[in-house]
Amino acid sequence: MSPGLERLLHLLRRIEEGLLTIALSATLLLALSQILLRNIWHSGISWADPLLRVLVLWIALLGALIASRNGNHIRIDLLPRYLPPRLRSACTRTGDLFAAAVCAVLAWHAVRFVHLEYLDGGVLFASVPAWACALILPCGFAVMALRFLLSVLSPLPTDSGPPG
């Protein structure tokens, strides 16, 4: 892999991990604040619940990004377990190609969804437009599609036993 691509992938990893850390920390702090405000002072932050829902969406997509990056995503690998190494490689690549295609289609439709949200002009909380909160959808699925496509194009190491 070229040094430029390596640097880009490293930067992407850092951004993913940073965003996930921020989103998780914000979720915990905001949820705890809401609990304390409601139970002690019988009040709360009006925009906290919609923001928490958005943060859960972002955490889910960022978690999926990191899982796909590390190969810890859900994978149906019953067939490759029983195939010889050469066929196992072809089967794995076919599965990754299918996953890339599905993620690309989801990214395309997520772009359309964000565009419709933009045209609608809806606001979720604290004057934050709904389309901005949904940007994680096309970005996340596009990055996952790219990752799966890169795994199809990259050479697989030879192994002699079943994956495990």
Residue pairs with C-beta under 8 A, 6 or more apart in sequence:
1 9
1 154
12 143
13 69
16 62
16 65
16 66
16 69
17 66
19 58
19 62
20 59
20 62
20 63
20 66
23 55
23 58
23 59
23 62
24 59
26 55
27 52
27 55
27 56
27 59
30 45
30 48
30 51
30 52
30 55
31 52
33 45
33 48
34 44
34 45
34 48
34 49
34 52
37 43
37 44
37 45
38 44
46 125
47 125
47 126
50 124
50 125
51 124
51 125
51 126
54 124
54 125
54 133
57 133
57 136
57 137
58 136
61 136
61 137
61 140
62 136
62 140
64 73
64 140
64 144
65 140
65 143
65 144
66 72
67 73
68 144
68 147
68 148
69 147
75 95
76 95
77 92
77 95
77 163
79 91
80 87
80 88
80 91
80 92
80 95
80 163
81 162
81 163
82 162
83 91
85 158
85 159
85 160
88 163
89 156
92 156
93 151
93 152
93 156
96 148
96 149
96 151
96 152
97 148
97 149
97 152
99 144
99 148
100 145
100 146
100 147
100 148
100 149
100 152
101 145
103 141
103 142
103 144
103 145
103 148
104 141
104 142
104 145
106 137
106 141
107 137
107 138
107 141
107 142
107 145
108 138
110 134
110 137
110 138
110 141
111 138
113 134
113 137
113 138
114 131
114 134
114 135
114 137
114 138
115 131
117 129
117 130
117 131
117 134
118 129
118 131
120 130
121 129
122 129
122 130
122 131
123 129
123 130
124 130
124 133
